[in-house]
């Protein structure tokens, strides 16, 4: 996971995190993810946090963790897009979905999400497509591309 995320241009910085964080052992900064290995409970959360950065515009990514970040961030749409991006990344990396969508996350809806993914019901797919990251089954043939969960690119401009 770390090699994949860093290959996208997102730096992973291992360090102690002293302040409380939304997800145990993880915090976001400008184009980076801070990881406290001692506090990290769910390694799959790293992909979800990478998804937040990936679906954010480049200028906003550079402002994460600073006063320059335009709020609200992430928006509800970006949250949905990050979930779907995380699914595509898990498929790409051949990671079991239960690692990323663990039972302690996603407001106790991880099972529901996995069921929908397995039925190819991709909530938020039009948004990921609008962001230029992938194509749905109707658009993919027009671009001689593979449909989602194959990604056209992993990072939003």
VEXZA-672479 format. One record per residue: residue number from 1; z, y, x of N, C-alpha, C in turn; residue in one letter. Coordinates in pm, whole numbers, plus 50000, padded with zeros to 5 digits. Example, Ala and Ser with C-alpha at 12.3 -4.5 7.8 and 13.67 -1.06 7.14 Angstrom:
2
   k  n_up n_north n_east ca_up ca_north ca_east  c_up c_north c_east r
   1 50780   49431  51319 50780    49550   51230 50780   49670  51320 A
   2 50708   49775  51285 50714    49894   51367 50787   50003  51290 S
END
This chain:
157
   k  n_up n_north n_east ca_up ca_north ca_east  c_up c_north c_east r
   1 50000   49880  50082 50000    50000   50000 50000   50126  50086 X
   2 50084   50125  50188 50095    50245   50272 49963   50275  50342 X
   3 49898   50173  50396 49769    50196   50463 49667   50252  50366 X
   4 49663   50199  50245 49569    50247   50143 49596   50395  50112 X
   5 49722   50427  50084 49759    50565   50048 49728   50661  50163 X
   6 49764   50623  50283 49738    50712   50396 49588   50724  50423 X
   7 49512   50619  50394 49368    50624   50408 49302   50724  50314 X
   8 49371   50760  50208 49322    50860   50113 49348   51003  50161 X
   9 49429   51016  50263 49465    51150   50311 49601   51196  50264 X
  10 49677   51105  50206 49814    51135   50163 49907   51080  50271 X
  11 49984   51168  50332 50075    51126   50439 50201   51066  50379 X
  12 50247   50958  50439 50375    50899   50400 50474   50929  50512 X
  13 50583   50993  50474 50684    51033   50571 50814   50960  50538 X
  14 50858   50876  50629 50982    50802   50610 51097   50887  50663 X
  15 51193   50915  50573 51310    50994   50612 51417   50977  50505 X
  16 51537   51016  50539 51645    51011   50442 51625   51123  50340 X
  17 51649   51089  50215 51643    51188   50107 51786   51208  50057 X
  18 51835   51328  50070 51975    51354   50034 51989   51404  49891 X
  19 51892   51479  49843 51898    51531   49706 51856   51422  49607 X
  20 51906   51428  49485 51861    51331   49384 51711   51346  49358 X
  21 51645   51234  49337 51501    51234   49310 51474   51164  49178 X
  22 51359   51195  49119 51322    51136   48990 51312   50984  49001 X
  23 51246   50936  49106 51239    50792   49133 51320   50763  49259 X
  24 51402   50658  49255 51488    50628   49371 51406   50611  49500 X
  25 51445   50689  49601 51386    50674   49733 51251   50738  49753 X
  26 51202   50815  49656 51071    50879   49668 51078   51025  49627 X
  27 51003   51108  49699 50987    51247   49661 50849   51290  49708 X
  28 50798   51394  49647 50665    51444   49680 50672   51578  49749 X
  29 50580   51599  49840 50564    51726   49909 50416   51758  49917 X
  30 50380   51860  49992 50239    51898   50003 50156   51788  50069 X
  31 50069   51727  49989 49984    51617   50036 50062   51503  50100 X
  32 50185   51483  50057 50264    51376   50119 50364   51316  50021 X
  33 50408   51198  50059 50515    51128   49986 50627   51103  50086 X
  34 50747   51145  50051 50865    51118   50132 50926   50988  50081 X
  35 50956   50897  50173 51011    50767   50137 51142   50745  50211 X
  36 51246   50719  50135 51374    50680   50192 51386   50530  50170 X
  37 51361   50453  50275 51357    50307   50266 51487   50247  50216 X
  38 51598   50312  50247 51728    50260   50205 51751   50279  50055 X
  39 51690   50380  49996 51712    50409   49854 51599   50360  49764 X
  40 51485   50325  49823 51370    50281   49745 51401   50149  49675 X
  41 51395   50150  49542 51424    50029   49465 51298   49951  49426 X
  42 51189   50021  49401 51068    49960   49350 50949   50007  49433 X
  43 50904   49925  49529 50794    49967   49617 50667   50006  49541 X
  44 50643   49948  49424 50525    49983   49345 50525   50126  49298 X
  45 50642   50190  49296 50649    50331   49257 50570   50419  49354 X
  46 50552   50371  49476 50474    50446   49575 50332   50470  49523 X
  47 50272   50370  49459 50136    50389   49406 50135   50489  49292 X
  48 50236   50487  49209 50239    50584   49098 50251   50726  49153 X
  49 50337   50745  49252 50351    50878   49310 50223   50921  49381 X
  50 50157   50828  49449 50028    50859   49510 49928   50898  49402 X
  51 49936   50832  49287 49849    50866   49175 49869   51010  49128 X
  52 49993   51056  49128 50018    51196   49089 49945   51291  49182 X
  53 49954   51266  49311 49886    51352   49406 49734   51339  49394 X
  54 49686   51217  49373 49542    51192   49368 49474   51260  49250 X
  55 49541   51269  49136 49478    51327   49016 49502   51477  49005 X
  56 49571   51532  49103 49597    51676   49109 49487   51742  49191 X
  57 49447   51861  49154 49344    51931   49231 49392   51953  49375 X
  58 49298   51964  49467 49331    51983   49608 49423   52104  49632 X
  59 49394   52221  49570 49486    52334   49593 49628   52307  49541 X
  60 49638   52242  49427 49770    52209   49373 49841   52105  49460 X
  61 49766   52005  49510 49825    51903   49599 49891   51968  49719 X
  62 49823   52068  49775 49875    52137   49893 50000   52220  49860 X
  63 50023   52249  49733 50137    52331   49692 50255   52249  49640 X
  64 50238   52119  49625 50347    52036   49572 50471   52054  49658 X
  65 50583   52072  49592 50710    52089   49662 50739   52232  49706 X
  66 50652   52326  49668 50674    52465   49707 50673   52555  49584 X
  67 50711   52679  49604 50710    52777   49495 50569   52813  49452 X
  68 50469   52781  49532 50330    52812   49499 50271   52715  49396 X
  69 50340   52605  49367 50290    52506   49272 50287   52565  49131 X
  70 50171   52559  49068 50158    52607   48931 50225   52508  48837 X
  71 50315   52559  48756 50388    52475   48661 50330   52488  48522 X
  72 50339   52393  48435 50409    52266   48456 50325   52172  48542 X
  73 50395   52095  48621 50331    51992   48703 50425   51875  48714 X
  74 50378   51756  48694 50245    51724   48642 50238   51753  48492 X
  75 50119   51779  48446 50100    51797   48302 50104   51660  48235 X
  76 50112   51658  48103 50110    51530   48032 49982   51453  48062 X
  77 49870   51525  48068 49743    51460   48100 49744   51401  48240 X
  78 49800   51473  48336 49808    51422   48473 49900   51301  48481 X
  79 50003   51299  48399 50092    51182   48396 50015   51059  48348 X
  80 49940   51075  48241 49860    50964   48188 49756   50920  48292 X
  81 49691   51017  48355 49591    50986   48457 49653   50913  48576 X
  82 49775   50952  48615 49842    50886   48728 49875   50741  48695 X
  83 49912   50715  48571 49939    50577   48529 49812   50493  48540 X
  84 49703   50545  48489 49577    50471   48493 49526   50458  48637 X
  85 49541   50561  48717 49504    50555   48859 49585   50445  48928 X
  86 49714   50437  48896 49801    50334   48956 49752   50194  48921 X
  87 49705   50179  48798 49650    50050   48757 49527   50017  48841 X
  88 49435   50112  48855 49313    50089   48933 49348   50055  49078 X
  89 49447   50124  49134 49488    50097   49272 49547   49957  49285 X
  90 49629   49916  49188 49688    49782   49192 49578   49675  49186 X
  91 49480   49696  49099 49368    49602   49089 49292   49599  49222 X
  92 49262   49717  49275 49187    49728   49401 49260   49657  49516 X
  93 49391   49671  49521 49472    49612   49628 49516   49469  49597 X
  94 49482   49422  49477 49520    49287   49432 49672   49269  49433 X
  95 49740   49370  49384 49885    49367   49370 49918   49329  49226 X
  96 50008   49235  49204 50045    49202   49066 50089   49327  48990 X
  97 50043   49340  48868 50074    49459   48789 50224   49479  48771 X
  98 50300   49371  48769 50445    49381   48752 50514   49449  48870 X
  99 50448   49455  48984 50505    49526   49099 50499   49677  49076 X
 100 50386   49723  49023 50369    49867   48998 50433   49906  48865 X
 101 50409   49825  48764 50460    49855   48629 50582   49766  48603 X
 102 50687   49789  48680 50809    49709   48673 50889   49743  48547 X
 103 50977   49653  48512 51051    49664   48385 51149   49781  48382 X
 104 51183   49837  48496 51278    49948   48499 51211   50085  48491 X
 105 51080   50088  48477 51009    50215   48476 50930   50235  48349 X
 106 50860   50345  48344 50766    50374   48236 50833   50375  48099 X
 107 50954   50427  48097 51031    50444   47973 51037   50313  47894 X
 108 51058   50204  47966 51068    50069   47908 50940   50025  47837 X
 109 50827   50083  47875 50699    50048   47813 50605   49979  47911 X
 110 50657   49929  48022 50569    49867   48122 50497   49745  48066 X
 111 50564   49664  47987 50499    49548   47925 50386   49589  47832 X
 112 50410   49695  47757 50307    49748   47667 50186   49796  47745 X
 113 50211   49867  47855 50102    49915   47939 50021   49798  47996 X
 114 50090   49699  48052 50021    49583   48109 49938   49513  48003 X
 115 49992   49494  47884 49916    49431   47775 49789   49509  47746 X
 116 49799   49640  47737 49681    49722   47709 49579   49714  47822 X
 117 49626   49716  47946 49533    49705   48059 49460   49571  48055 X
 118 49532   49464  48026 49471    49332   48022 49369   49319  47909 X
 119 49385   49400  47805 49290    49402   47693 49180   49507  47714 X
 120 49178   49567  47834 49081    49672   47868 49090   49792  47775 X
 121 49211   49823  47732 49238    49943   47655 49300   50044  47750 X
 122 49216   50133  47801 49256    50223   47908 49281   50364  47854 X
 123 49403   50387  47810 49441    50518   47759 49429   50619  47873 X
 124 49356   50726  47850 49339    50829   47952 49211   50816  48032 X
 125 49131   50713  48005 49008    50695   48082 48913   50814  48072 X
 126 48896   50876  47955 48809    50994   47952 48856   51105  48047 X
 127 48985   51118  48065 49038    51220   48156 49005   51186  48301 X
 128 49025   51061  48341 48990    51021   48478 48841   51040  48503 X
 129 48761   51010  48401 48617    51029   48414 48583   51178  48426 X
 130 48646   51261  48346 48626    51406   48354 48664   51459  48492 X
 131 48766   51401  48552 48810    51441   48686 48711   51398  48794 X
 132 48613   51318  48757 48511    51272   48851 48552   51152  48933 X
 133 48654   51080  48887 48708    50969   48966 48647   50834  48933 X
 134 48590   50819  48813 48538    50689   48772 48440   50706  48656 X
 135 48385   50593  48614 48296    50590   48497 48345   50485  48399 X
 136 48329   50512  48271 48360    50411   48171 48240   50315  48161 X
 137 48252   50216  48074 48147    50114   48063 48014   50170  48013 X
 138 48016   50278  47938 47892    50338   47889 47824   50423  47997 X
 139 47902   50495  48075 47847    50585   48176 47810   50515  48308 X
 140 47880   50410  48342 47856    50343   48470 47710   50301  48491 X
 141 47646   50237  48393 47506    50196   48416 47412   50316  48438 X
 142 47442   50428  48376 47359    50547   48393 47365   50600  48537 X
 143 47471   50566  48608 47490    50613   48745 47478   50499  48846 X
 144 47431   50385  48798 47419    50265   48881 47551   50238  48955 X
 145 47657   50240  48877 47792    50223   48933 47867   50117  48854 X
 146 47977   50073  48909 48066    49980   48841 48162   50059  48752 X
 147 48196   50005  48635 48290    50075   48548 48435   50060  48594 X
 148 48519   50148  48541 48663    50140   48564 48711   49998  48533 X
 149 48794   49939  48617 48886    50000   48712 48830   50026  48852 X
 150 48701   50002  48873 48642    50043   49000 48636   50196  49000 X
 151 48682   50255  49108 48686    50400   49117 48566   50451  49194 X
 152 48508   50558  49145 48399    50628   49213 48452   50695  49339 X
 153 48568   50757  49326 48643    50812   49439 48790   50811  49396 X
 154 48877   50823  49494 49021    50809   49466 49094   50942  49456 X
 155 49036   51048  49507 49106    51176   49509 49025   51282  49434 X
 156 49093   51358  49351 49031    51467   49278 49005   51584  49373 X
 157 48893   51651  49351 48859    51768   49434 48951   51884  49403 X
END
